[in-house]
Amino acid sequence: MTNDNEFKPVSIAVLTISDTRTEADDTSGHLLVDRLTNAGHALAEKCIVPDNIYKIRACVSQWIVSKNIDAIITTGGTGVTGRDSTPEAIQPLLDKLIEGFGEMFRMLSHQSIGTSALQSRAIAGVANATYVFCLPGSSSACQTGWDHIIQAQLDSTTKPCNLIMLMPRLRES
């Protein structure tokens, strides 16, 4: 029997979606990697793909079928411009949408950027028993998403409940 108060690290993949960023200047991706490893989790993979529905979907599809990845965090492509296509790429892959994530993210963002928060189409869900979180591309948005939502929900010691405690039940039918 495991101790409910024991931290259980998870394996997380980070995907930066950008037409311009490279590994050298991927500040948002690096911020997420630093945050998740400092929290005690393992970086499974990190990748940068252009803002293209099919390239995003191909990468995330590979990760959601991997038995070695528990969660995926994407950064970028959640705005409203013609090239922003992350929600359109990810949503068809999700078995369940976690509506509260986007709502909570926009509420928290409003505290720092005001009504500009409505431009974010941040989403989260579950795909093949893998958690998927899609954040905007700015480092401050990634910091908000990780520090105020994702970190606690991927921490098995968060009370009264967290997403990790639900992982064994994600494959129920």
C-alpha positions in Angstrom: 0.0 0.0 0.0 1.3 3.4 -0.9 1.3 6.5 1.3 -1.1 9.1 0.1 1.2 11.8 1.4 4.1 10.5 -0.7 5.1 12.5 -3.7 4.8 10.5 -6.9 6.9 12.0 -9.8 5.4 11.8 -13.3 6.9 11.8 -16.7 6.1 15.0 -18.7 6.7 15.9 -22.3 7.0 19.6 -23.3 6.0 20.8 -26.8 6.7 24.3 -28.0 4.5 25.4 -30.9 6.1 28.2 -32.9 7.1 29.2 -36.4 10.1 31.2 -35.1 11.5 29.7 -31.9 14.5 27.5 -31.8 16.0 25.5 -28.9 18.4 28.4 -28.3 15.6 31.0 -27.7 12.7 28.8 -26.4 12.2 30.6 -23.1 8.7 29.3 -22.5 9.7 25.7 -23.1 12.8 26.0 -21.0 10.8 27.6 -18.2 8.4 24.6 -18.2 11.3 22.1 -18.2 12.9 24.0 -15.3 9.6 24.1 -13.3 8.7 20.5 -13.8 12.2 19.1 -13.0 12.5 21.4 -10.0 9.2 20.1 -8.7 10.6 16.5 -8.9 9.1 15.3 -12.1 10.9 13.8 -15.1 11.2 15.4 -18.5 10.2 12.6 -21.0 10.8 14.6 -24.2 11.0 18.1 -25.5 10.2 19.2 -29.0 9.6 22.3 -31.1 7.1 22.2 -34.0 5.7 24.9 -36.3 2.2 26.1 -35.8 0.7 23.6 -38.1 -2.3 21.4 -37.1 -0.9 18.2 -38.5 2.6 18.6 -37.2 1.2 19.4 -33.7 -1.2 16.5 -33.9 1.5 14.1 -35.1 3.8 14.9 -32.2 1.2 14.8 -29.5 -0.3 11.6 -31.0 3.0 9.9 -30.6 3.3 11.0 -27.0 -0.2 10.0 -26.0 0.4 6.4 -27.1 3.7 6.2 -25.3 3.5 4.3 -22.0 6.4 6.4 -20.8 4.6 9.8 -20.8 2.0 10.7 -18.1 1.4 14.3 -19.1 2.0 16.7 -22.0 2.3 20.5 -21.7 2.3 22.5 -24.9 3.1 26.2 -25.2 2.1 28.4 -28.1 -0.6 28.6 -30.7 -3.6 29.3 -28.4 -4.3 32.8 -29.6 -6.8 33.9 -32.2 -4.6 34.7 -35.2 -4.8 32.7 -38.4 -1.7 30.7 -37.5 -2.8 29.8 -34.0 -4.0 26.2 -34.3 -3.2 24.4 -31.1 -6.8 23.9 -29.8 -7.9 22.7 -33.3 -5.0 20.3 -33.4 -5.4 18.9 -29.8 -9.1 18.9 -29.1 -10.0 16.0 -31.5 -7.4 13.9 -29.8 -8.9 14.3 -26.3 -11.2 11.7 -24.8 -12.3 14.2 -22.1 -12.0 18.0 -22.0 -11.2 19.6 -18.6 -13.2 22.8 -19.1 -12.2 24.2 -15.7 -8.6 24.5 -16.8 -9.1 27.1 -19.4 -11.6 29.0 -17.3 -9.2 29.0 -14.3 -6.3 30.0 -16.5 -8.1 33.0 -18.0 -9.3 34.0 -14.5 -5.8 34.0 -13.2 -4.4 35.7 -16.3 -7.0 38.5 -15.9 -5.3 39.4 -12.6 -2.1 40.4 -14.5 -3.2 41.2 -18.1 -6.8 42.3 -17.6 -9.3 41.7 -20.4 -6.6 40.6 -22.8 -7.0 37.2 -21.0 -10.0 36.6 -23.2 -7.7 36.1 -26.2 -6.3 32.9 -24.7 -7.8 29.6 -25.8 -5.9 27.6 -23.2 -7.3 24.1 -22.9 -6.7 20.8 -21.1 -8.0 17.3 -21.2 -7.2 13.6 -21.1 -6.2 11.5 -24.1 -5.5 7.8 -23.8 -5.0 8.2 -20.0 -2.5 11.1 -20.6 -3.1 14.6 -19.3 -2.7 17.3 -21.9 -2.3 21.0 -21.0 -2.2 23.7 -23.7 -0.8 27.0 -22.6 -0.1 30.3 -24.5 3.4 30.9 -25.8 4.5 33.7 -23.5 6.8 32.8 -20.6 4.5 34.7 -18.2 1.5 32.6 -19.3 3.6 29.4 -18.8 4.6 30.6 -15.4 1.0 31.3 -14.5 -0.2 28.0 -15.8 2.4 25.9 -14.1 2.7 27.8 -10.8 -1.0 28.3 -10.1 -2.7 25.3 -11.7 -0.6 22.5 -13.2 2.0 22.1 -10.5 -0.6 21.5 -7.8 -2.7 19.2 -9.9 0.4 17.1 -10.9 1.5 16.9 -7.2 0.1 13.7 -5.6 0.3 15.4 -2.2 -2.2 18.2 -3.1 -5.3 18.0 -0.9 -8.2 17.5 -1.1 -7.6 16.0 -4.5 -5.3 16.1 -7.5 -5.1 14.7 -11.1 -2.4 12.1 -10.1 -4.7 10.3 -7.7 -7.1 9.8 -10.7 -4.5 8.3 -13.0 -5.2 4.6 -12.1 -8.9 5.2 -13.0 -8.4 7.0 -16.4 -8.7 3.7 -18.4 -12.1 2.8 -16.8 -15.0 2.3 -19.1 
